[in-house]
Amino acid sequence: MLGVDSIKRSSTTRSVKYFGVKQLPIHRTIPTVQALPLSGYQERLAKMKCFCDIPVDNLSIHIKKYSPFGLSFYKNFIVQNGGCPVFYIPLKGKVATNIQKADYFDNMLKEYHSLCGYLEDLMKKHDHRPAFGLPQNFKRFYELQRFLAHQLFSYIKFFEHTLHEEHPDNYYFEREWRIIGQLKFKPEDIKTIFMPYEYTNRFKKDFPEYKGAIFQL
């Protein structure tokens, strides 16, 4: 069961709006990466929806940090809609004795974009441009960039492993999953809705079509 991280990055549904949770869509394009280190702000490559794979018994820290309101879905529903867990990397992990992973990944990303620029210049000089559209090699090149940005870079998340688990910047315990793009769902796709008990009656009155479970906090 995966729960949507409803305060930081919420799905746009009536129930979420009803509880006053603002949606924070993340709009970024592939070129944006060139100006930002990979080890810095993570959610910059695409509009995405984020979820937490946290057992119900371990929700207390998450609720304290964000909100007692949330939605949960079956994991298979998330997987069938393209969801994948993120790849957590410790900022201060070492690649070699004097090289931290954060610096290494950031430098490699710069090299990647530098090489992309070089290859693009080569294709502009040597590839014949058709009357309409882009040369075939350009299309292949841009598709490869899109693949790496949306299917690889978008799932990398650096974290500070020395932080206490209740620290607001400690995200590792969230066991985050992501879906690139929008997630469309119906009330029957929701496994459980989490809310404080004092909202339950009003919610049932306003959303009679919802037949799933309600977990009162």
C-alpha positions, 0 to 999 in steps of 0.5 A, spaced: 500 500 500 502 506 497 500 513 500 500 519 497 505 525 500 499 529 501 502 536 503 508 536 500 506 534 493 498 532 493 494 529 487 488 534 485 482 531 487 476 534 490 477 530 497 484 533 497 482 540 495 476 539 501 481 539 506 485 545 504 491 542 501 495 545 496 497 542 490 504 543 488 505 541 481 513 541 479 514 543 472 521 543 470 524 541 463 530 537 461 535 543 460 533 545 467 538 540 469 544 544 466 543 549 471 542 545 477 546 540 481 543 533 481 545 532 489 541 539 490 533 540 489 531 533 486 524 534 483 526 538 477 525 534 471 518 533 470 511 534 473 511 528 478 507 525 483 510 522 489 508 517 494 510 514 501 511 506 502 510 507 509 507 501 514 501 504 518 504 503 524 510 507 522 506 513 520 507 518 526 513 521 524 510 523 517 504 525 520 508 530 525 512 533 519 506 534 514 499 532 515 494 527 518 490 527 511 492 522 506 490 517 501 493 510 500 493 506 494 495 499 492 502 498 490 500 494 484 495 500 482 501 505 482 506 500 478 501 499 473 501 507 472 508 507 471 510 508 479 517 506 481 521 507 488 527 512 488 534 511 488 537 514 495 544 516 495 547 518 501 550 525 500 557 524 504 558 517 501 564 516 498 566 514 491 573 514 492 577 516 498 577 523 497 571 524 493 564 524 495 558 521 491 554 528 491 560 531 488 561 525 483 554 525 481 554 533 480 561 533 476 558 527 471 552 531 470 556 537 468 560 532 463 554 529 460 551 536 458 557 538 456 558 532 451 550 532 449 552 539 447 558 537 443 554 531 440 549 536 438 554 541 434 556 535 430 550 533 428 548 540 426 554 540 422 554 533 419 546 531 419 542 533 413 536 537 415 530 534 412 525 539 409 520 538 415 522 536 422 528 534 425 534 529 422 533 522 424 539 522 429 537 528 432 530 525 434 534 519 437 539 524 441 533 527 444 529 521 445 535 518 449 536 525 453 528 524 455 529 517 457 535 519 462 531 525 464 525 522 466 526 515 467 533 515 471 535 522 473 528 523 476 528 517 480 535 519 484 534 522 491 540 524 495 539 524 503 543 526 509 544 520 512 547 523 519 540 526 520 535 524 526 529 520 523 525 526 526 529 531 522 524 535 517 530 534 512 530 527 513 527 524 507 530 517 507 524 513 512 519 515 507 521 510 502 519 514 496 516 512 490 514 517 484 510 517 478 512 522 472 506 526 469 499 526 472 496 520 476 488 520 474 484 515 479 477 514 481 474 514 488 474 506 487 482 506 486 483 509 493 485 504 498 484 508 504 483 515 506 487 518 512 484 523 516 482 526 524 476 523 526 472 529 527 472 530 519 469 523 518 462 525 518 463 531 514 467 527 509 462 521 508 456 527 507 460 530 502 463 524 498 457 519 499 460 516 492 467 513 496 466 506 499 473 505 501 476 505 508 477 511 512 483 510 517 481 515 523 487 519 526 
